[in-house]
Amino acid sequence: MKTRLIAGIGIIAVMVAFQAAMASTFHLGFGDFGSFYTAARMAATGRLADLHNETAQASVEAPYIPRGWHPIYCVRLQAWAAALLPFGLLPFKASFIAWLVVQGLILIAGWVWAARRFGIDAGVLASMFLPALLGIVFGQDPAFWFGFVLLSWVLHERGKPFGAGLCLGACIVKPQIVFLVPVALIVQRRWRMLAGFVGGCIGVAGASMLLGPGWQTLPRYAAFLGRVSAAGAMGLRHEREMDVSAILISAGLPIVLRFALMALAGFALLLACHRSGWEAGLPAAMLAAFLIAPHTETYDTTCLMVAGWLLVFSGRSWPVRTLAALFFTPIPWLVQLLDAPWTGIPALLLFGMLLALAWERWRADVPAPAPLPVQLNPA
């Protein structure tokens, strides 16, 4: 056991060093951190009412991006911008270092929890997962949402369903990762967790309206998202996203088939949640949300690490455990760097995980066939 632990720690150290070497090629000025620093600065200077104004964001961000480089807008609600306020009190480069440290600590804490909960193999798998560390270094905020999902699971295990739901509800700042969680909660009749989820959503929306322009906050936010998306300022690469459309675009299939695949994902969610525990319900809800939502990036899958651990170490069938283990490895994420049709491999993997989980639950509900009657030859 001690030898296994030492070997596991060694593998983790090597993988972290490998990812750090890859991450060192990024240039701060061309990453996404400028958008979050802009939101933090606007929170620190009391300008959150103008958060969803492109001109206001561009004027704050201008000193921190390279000359000629297009602005990258923060597309979060005011509540999240207010939470980032401490980063806005620091100079740009110092703030980015703090950004890396805080998210790195959250990530490491999650690895330690997983290693203690499931064994050192869970830590080794996490250290192989490329989108987490690379997403953080590129200036995104994936570790924060991973932390919310992990805290929710810990509270669930400790018998605190309302708090668990509250943490998931707070993730409504990124609705594409949790918008189907209420469906799973209703199917499994987890009413206290559902109440917590609704409370978290109301808290985020209410805080944003208090910090923003009142009742106009959400309509202005929706209009802002529409404008920056139409202008291409969100940098969407549909063939490299995590939804069913990426699968079809990468394979050169008619995009209209996405409705059939979305319906299949929804049906698989219901099947996976039926007569099962939350160790199946949470992964099913999040996987289906990624596949159905119109905008999910590679780094967003960091919050799926909790679901991955649950499927690897709690899955009842080898397809579920195998696909979940493959999710952690660098293979699908490196293959995605190639041209089509390989760009849709990660989304296809998520779809396979969801279908395998649904199949596992369906097989568990199907009664074993009755034994055939034995026919005796007459003497």
N, C-alpha and C positions, 0 to 999 in steps of 0.2 A: 504493500500500500504506500509506504514512504517513497519507494522508487518511482511509482506511478505519479505521485504528487510532484516530485522533483522534475520528472520528465515533462509533465504537463506545464509546470512553471517555465521550464526552458523553452518549450514550444511557444508559449504565450509571449515570452521576451523576444524571440526571433520574429514572430509575426508582427508585433508592435513596432520593432525596429524596421522591418520591411515597409510597413505602411507609413511610418514617419519619413522614410527616405522618399517614398512616392509623393507624400504630401509636401515635402520641401520644394517641389517644383512649382507650386502655386505662387502667384504674385498677389499680395494683399489688395492692391489697387483694382485688380480685375475680378476679385471675388464678390460674394454677396453681402459681406459684413457691412459695407457702406450703407445699405438700406436699413439694417437694424440699428446701426449707430445713428442714422438720421432720426429714426423713431425715438431712440433714447434721448437724443439731444432735444427734440421737440417736446418730449415729456419733461425734461429738466428745465426747459425755458418756458413752460406753460403754454405751449402752442398745439396741444393735442386736438383742439377743435379744427385745425387745418390739416390734420394728418392725411386725410384722403383727398388732398389737392396736389396734383402733379407739380405745379409751379412751386408750391411751398416746399415740397420734399426736395426738388431739384436744387433750390437755392441753398438749402442746408447741406446737401450732399456734395455740391460742386467742389469744395476745397479738398475733398478726400478721394476723388476719382481722377484717373489720368486724363490729360487733355485730349479732347476728341472722343472720349469714351461715353457711351450713352448712359443716362441715369438708370439705376435699378431701384424700383420703388418698393417700399415696405407695404405688403398687402395683408397686414394683420390688423385686428381691431385695437381700439384705444386701450383696452384693458391690458393687452400684452405689451404695448408700448410703455405703459406706466410701470409694468413689472421690470422692464429693461432700464428704467431710469438710472440706477447706479452706474451702468456702463456709460451713460451720457455725461457723467461727472468727470470722466477721465479723458486725457488726450487720446487721439484716434489710435495710435499704435499701442499705447498702454492698455486701452480698452480692449483691443483685439487680443492681447496677451491674456487679460483677465477672462475674456470670452472663451479662449482655448482651455484655460485652467479650470474654470467652473464646469464646463461641459465634460472635460476630461475626467474630473473627479466624479461626476454623476455616472459616467460610463464605467469607470473602474469600480465604483460602489455596486453597480448592477452586476458586473462580472463576479465580484466577491460574493454577492448574495447568491448568484446562480451556482457558483462552485460549492458553497456551503449547503445549498438546498438540493442540488442534483448530483454533485460530485465535480471533481476537477475537469472532467470531460466537457462540462457546460462552459467553463471558462476558456478552454481551448477552442471550442467552437466559436465563442464570441470574439476571440482574438483574430479569427480568420475573416470576420465579416468586414468587407471593405467599405460599404457605404457609410458606416458610422463615423469612423475617424476621418475619412476623406471629406465627408460632408461638413464636419465641424471645421476642419482646416480651411475649407473653401468659403467659410463664413456663414454657413447655415446654422439652424438651431435644432437639429434632430435629437440631441441628447436630452433636451428639456422635455420633449414629448415622450421619449422613452422613459424618462423618470416618472412622469405622471402615470403612464400605463403600469409600470412596475409597482409604484406605490399603491395603485388601485388593487393590483393582485395581492400584495402583501396584506392590505387591509381586509380584503375578502377572506384570505386564509385565517386571519385573526378574528373572524366573526363580526366584522364591522361593515355591513353591506352599504349603509348610507354613505359612509366616507369613501368606500370604493367607487360608488356611483358618482360621487362629487368630483373625484379626481378625473374620471372619464369625461364628465360633463365639462370640466375646465378645458379639455382638448377640443371643444367646439370652436376654439380660435382657429384650428385647422380642421374644419368640418369633414373634409374628405377622408379622414382616417377613422372617424367614430360615428358617422351619421346613421349607420345601421345597427349600432349597439342597442338602441331601444327595441328594435325588432327581436333581437335575441333575448333581451330581458323579458319582453312580453311573452314570448313563446315558452320560456322557462319559468314564468311567473315569479320573477324576482322583483317584487313590488317595492321593497325598501331601497334596493339598488337603483331602480328606475326613478324613484323619488329623488335620490341623491343626484342622479344624472340630470334630471330636469332642473334641480336646484343649481347645479353647476352652470348649466346653460343660461339660466335666468341671471345668475350672478355676473357672468361674463358680459351678457348683453346690457344689464343694468349699469354696471360699472362703466362700460363704454359710452353709454348714453349720458351718464353724469359727467364724464371727462370730455365728451365730444359735444356736438351741437344739438343736444337733446334728442327729441323724437326723430329728428332728421338724420341721426347718425347711421342707422342701418340702411335706409334708402340711399343715402349718399355713398355709403360703403359699397353697396351693390352696383351703383352707377360707376364708381371708381374702378372696380374690378372689370367691368365691361369695357371701359375705355382703355385701360392699360393692356388688357388681353387683346383687344382689337388692334392696338398699335404695335403688338409684338414685343412689348416691354417686359413681359414675364418670361421670355426666353423659352417658350414651350417647344419641345421636340417630341411630337406625338408618337413617333415610332419608337421612342426610348422611354415612354412612360410605363406605368404599372397597371394600366387598365386593359380591357378587352380590345379596345380600338388599336392599341399597339400591336397586339397579336395579329390582327387582320391586316393592318398596314404593312407590317414587316413581311407577312406571307403573301402580299399582293392579292388579298381576297376582298370582295365587295364590303365596303364599310357598313352597309345596311345590315349586315349579319350581326352587328354589335348588339342589336336588340334581342336577338335569339340567345346570344351568349350572356347578356345581362340577365335575361329571364332564367337561364340555366344556373347562373351564379346565385340568384335569389332563391331558387328552389333548393339548391344545395345548402344554402344557409339554413333554411327551415328544417331540412332533413337532418343536418348536423346538430341542430339545437334540440331536436325532439328527443325527449327522455334521456338527456345526457347532462353531465355536470358543466360547471362554468369553465373547466379546463378545456372543453370542446366549444362551448358557446362563445367565449371571448375570441379565440383564434378565428372561428368561423365568421363572426361579425366583422372583424377587422379585415380579413382576407376578402370578403365579399365587398366591403366598402372600397378597398383599393381597386378592385376590378371594375366596379360600376361607376365610381366617381370620375369626372372628366379630367381631373388634373392631379396626378400623383407622381412625384419625382423619385429617382433612385434613392436619394438620401432619406426620403420619408419612410422607407422600409426599416429604418433603425428602430422605430417603435414596434415593429413586428418581431423583434428579438424575443420578447416575452412570450408571444404566441409560438415562436419557433422552439423555445426551450420546452414549453408545455407539450408540444406535439412530439418532440424527439424523446422525451423521458416519460410521457404519460400516454402516448399513442398505443393503441391496442393491436395495430396491424403493421406489418413491415413496410407497405407502401407509404403510409403516413410518416413513419419514423425516418425512412430513407429520404423522402423528398424534403422533409424538414431539415435533416442534416445537410443535404445538398444546398439548401437555402443559405446556410452559414458559410459555405466554402467560397473561395474566390472565383470558382469556375463560371457560374452564370453571369457574374458581374464583369469579368474580363471578356467573356464571349460577346457580351452586349456592345463592347467597343468596336466590334466588327460591323460591316455593313449588313443590310437586310439580306437574308431573313433572320439573322442572328440577333438583331436589335430587340426582338420581341421575346427572347428566351426568358428573362426574369418574370415578365408578366405571365407567360405560359407556365412557369414553375409555380407561381402563386395560384393559378387556376388549378393546376394539378394537385396542389396541397389541399385546396378547398374540396375538390371532387373526391379525393381519397378519403378525407375526413367524413364527408357525407356518406360515401360508400361504407366506411367502417361502421358508422352509426346505423345505417340501414341493415347491414348484415347482423348487427347485434340485436336488432328488433325482430328479425325474421326467425320464426321458430324452426327448430331442427326438423327435418322431414321425418315422418313416422316410419319405423322400420317395416320393410316389406314382410308380408305374411309368409311364413315358412310352409311350403307345400311338401307334405310327406308322401312318398310313394306308397301306394297300398302294398301290403305284404302279398 
